[in-house]
């Protein structure tokens, strides 16, 4: 089978299976299997694919046709320009979450201590430590398997972080200048309606935010003052329709300077609040 024929066949199989980005995924899997650039493909698309590579390629295509996420097949996802290992034990890092990292960076000077709750792959904390070498950080997660991935990602990206296992603040000691979290926030009743890649393959533990999706915002907000230095920041990733609800939770708990920040798609994506500030919202251009 020629390279171009294999790519065409893979596109058809993925499209028939309902993969949303069949053309892109077929190419990315070919590139991954053969370690091939687009320029290489342009030069060699009329060449025969050797039997071993053909078998490997269509095995990967078959897994993707089962709606297994591409990143769980390749084992990697880029986040904030850094390579992150991913396995089915962790959520796949998404571009939306980069908004939370950017908001943290706006509030850090480089010598602070940061806590990342529900750290998962560690992508948020590792990105912050990589961007600000003077920072120190702790990542906490209830999943030991997720923490193994986070530790590997810290090693891959040459940053030093402490990772601790337990339920939210349970294993955490000391105080922090900033606490950031991308907690589970999908309402339980909506899990069944998620796309197959998420519903059937990403960890439910990292998705299910209870009946209204707000359980972890309530829990973290209530406990955070014990761990935040006065004037420190609490930063959340939120669902696109949760801005007002999370804002209310933060203000009722006495946090001030509450800001809801939109992502690149223009949707509410991040909530930022300050401990010890006046409990009133301060708006900026582009905020909700």
C-alpha positions, 0 to 999 in steps of 0.5 A: 500500500502506498503512503497516500493510499494508507492515509486515504484509507485511514481517513475513511475509517475514522470518518465512518467511526464518527471521529470529529477530526478524521483527516487531522487524526489520520495524518497525526497518527501517520506522522507519529507512527513513522516519525514523519514530517509533512515535508517528508510526506510530500516527498514520499507519498507515492512510496510503498509503506512497509508491512511492519509500519502498515500494521502499526499504523492501522492498529493505531487507526483502529484504536482511534476508531474505537474513539480512544483519544488520540493523546492516549494512543500517542501518550503525549500532549503539548501544553504551554509549549511543553511536552506532557505525558498523558495516560488514561489516569489523567485528563488530557491537557487542553488549551482552555486550561492555558488561560488559567496558567496565564492568569496565574503568571500575571500575579506571580513575581517569581519567588512565591509558593504555589499549590495546584489542587487536583493536579492530574498530569501536573501540567498547570504546576509544571508550566508555572515552575518552568516559566518562573524558575524561582517559584516553589510548588506543590501538586496534590491529587487523590489519584496515586496513578495520576501523581506518577504521571505528574512526577514523570512530567516534572522530570521530562520538563526539568522542574522540581515539584513536590507531589502529595496524595490525598483528598484536596487539602488533606496532605497539604502543609504550610501556606501559599501565595497562590492556589490554583485548581482545575477541579472536577466540574461537570454536573453528574447528570451531564456526564452521559452526554459528553462526547465518547472520547471523554465519557468513555475514556477520560477518568470520571474521578477528574470530571464528576463535579456532583449534582450541580458541578460546584461541589469542589469549588465550595469545598476548596473555597471554604478551606483555602483561607487556612492555606493562603497568605493574606493577599494571596490568590485563588485561581479556578478553571470553570465551566463556560456557564459557571461564572456567576455561581463560582463568583457568588461562592467566592464572594460569600466566603469573603474573597475579594477582587473576584474576576471572571476571565474569558478564554480565546473562544470568548467563553468564561473560563477562569475565576480569580479571587484575592484573599483578604481583599474587599469582597467586591468584583473589579471588572476589566475589559473583556471580563464577564 
